[in-house]
């Protein structure tokens, strides 16, 4: 059993209700993968190799429209998963996955994982809570696009992703802009506005953003002003 795999799985909300015995079973089947920046994990239409849990770095899940435009569906950072729905639903990967920075992920191979779900009768019920979290996340994403303006979407992202008052943006802002359904120019303009109003400040690197007034950012995320 990989102790590193167990450590990564333990930080994942999807497995937050899984018993110690179940976690050990999952860790035993796991493979720890090192991804390089720009590495494609899978293509749309591929049979899923398994479900992935991110330990470090970021993996973007995206689709390509018929006109060639890319749209980011999900930015999977530490503690988040991807390809779980394709594995459990037994259908091809519905999108592409690419590491946008050097990343470490755990792969739970589809065959052993599905066998565990069928033989360990407690495991599916323990995973239901985690799947509910994922559905909630997708509803929030749809709500952001439909109900929030550009400022609200970015503030919601900052509030939801910070750790100890600091959030790290993707290296390429266009990936975040796509996820928030904004243009890169609009994203830059809103970031500048929040910086000028001293609600956020630059961190140690250009990707790091320090939240100076989290309550106001939350108010803006909830529609404080347009």
N, C-alpha and C positions, 0 to 999 in steps of 0.2 A: 504493500500500500504506500502511495506517495504522500508524504506529509505535506508537501507543497500543494498538491491537489486538494487535500483535506482542508488546508488553510484557506484556499481560494473559495472552495464550496461553502465553507462556514460563513463567509462574508456575503453570500448571495441570498437575497430576500426570497427567492423562489424556494430555497431549501430551509427557510427559517423555522418551519414546523416539523422538519424531518428528524426522526429519532437518532440517537447516537449510533445505534446499530445500522440504521439505514444510511447514514452519512459514511460510515466505514465501508459499506457495500458499494456505494457510489464512488468513493475514492479509490477503491481497489480496481475498478474497471476504467478509471480515468487515464487520460494521456495529457501531459502538460506540453503545450506547444509554444515555441517562440516564433513570433511573427515579425517580419521586417516591415518597415514603412513602405506602403504601396503594394504589399502582398495581397493578392486576391485569395480569399478563403474559399469561396464558392461562387459559381455563376447562377444566374436565374435559370431555372429548369433542371439544375443538377439534382441527382438523388442526394438527400442529406446524409452526410457521413455520421452525423450525430448532432447533439445540441452542445452549445458552447457557453462557457462561463468566463467572463473577463476578469483576470486578476490584476492586470495593470495595462496602461495604454488605452487606446480607443479604437473601436471598429465601427465603421459606418455601414449601415444597411440601406441600400438605395435601389431604385428602379430607373430604367431608361425608357423614356417615352418614344413613340414612333418617330418623332422629329429629332431624336438624339439628345434631348434635354434630360439631365439627371435630376432626380428629386430624392433627397435624403428622408427616409422613413424613420430612422432610429440611429442615435449615436450611443453605442453600447460602451460604457466605461466600466471601471472596477465595480464588481458586485452585480452587474447586469448580465443578461443572457441573450442569445439569439439562436435562431433555427429550431427553437423548442417546439413551435407550433407545427412546422413541417414534419418533424420527427414523430410527434404524438398523433398527428393527423394522417401520417403515412402518405404524404404527397410531395412533389418536387419543390425545391426551394423557390419561393415566390419572388425573390429579389437577389441582388448581388451583395456580397460582403467583402469589404476591403479594410485592412489595417491602415489607418491614416497616420500612425506613429508606431514605433517599436512597441510591441504588445506581448503579453503573456496570457494565454488562455488555457482553460481546461476543456478537453473534448470528452464528452460522454458518448461513446460509440452507440449508434442506433440499435444494433442487435442486442448487446448486453443490457442496455438501458431499458428497452421495451420488455425484455425477458424479466428484468427486475420488477417492472410495473405489474407484470402478470403473475409473478410468483410471490412477491412480497405484498400481500393484500393491504397492508397499512400504508404503503408508500403512495399510491394514487390519492388517497384521502389527505395525506400530509402535504401533497403538492397542490391541492385545490386552493389553499390560501394563497400560495405564491402565484398561481395562475390568475386568481382574482386581482392581485396587485397588477399584473400585466394588462388585464382588461381595463382596469382603472386608469393605467398609464395611457392607453390608446384613446380612451374617452377624453382624458385631459388634453391630449394632442389635438383631437378634433375640435374640442372647445376652444383651444388657443387660436386655431385657424379661423374659426367661424365667428367667435365672439370678441376676441381681443384685438386691439390695434397693435401697431408695431412696437410701441413702448411697452404695452402690457405683455406681449409675448416675450420680449427680451427680459423684462423684469421677472416674469414667472420663471424663466430658465435660470436666471441668476439666483433667485431665492431657493429654487428646488435643488440646485446642483452644488451649492457652496458647502465647504467643510471648514468649520471654525472661522467663518467669515471670509473665506477665499474660494473662488471658483477658477478653474483653469479652462479657458476657451480652446477649441480645436485650433491647431496650428494654422490651418487655412480657414479663414472666416467664411468662405463661400459654403463650406459644409454646414456650418451653423445657420447661415442665412437660408439655405435650402430647407433645413429641418424646420425653421420657423416660418417658411413660406414668404420670405422677404428677399429683396434684391440685396446684393452686397453693399450697394451705395446706401440703401435705407438702414441697414444694420450699422454701418459705420457712423451715419448721422445720429442715430439714437444713442450709440455708445458715447459719442462726443457730447451729446446733450446731458447724459447722466454724469459724465466726468466734469463738465462745466458747472453743473449744479451741485457738485461735490457730494453726490450720492454714492459714487464709487471712486476708486483711484487705482492707478496702475500698480501692480505688484512687483515682485522681483524680476519678472520677465514680462515681455509684451503680451503673453498669453494669460498671465495671472491678473485677475481682477479682485480687488479687496472691497467688500461691501462696507460702506461707512454708515449707512442709514437703512438697515434691513426693514424696519417697520414701514418707512416711506416706500421702499421698493415693493413691499408686499401690497401696500395700498395702490400703487400704480399697476401692479399685476392684476388687482381686482377691479381696475377701471377708474382709478382716482382722477386722471385727466387724460384728454386725448392728445 
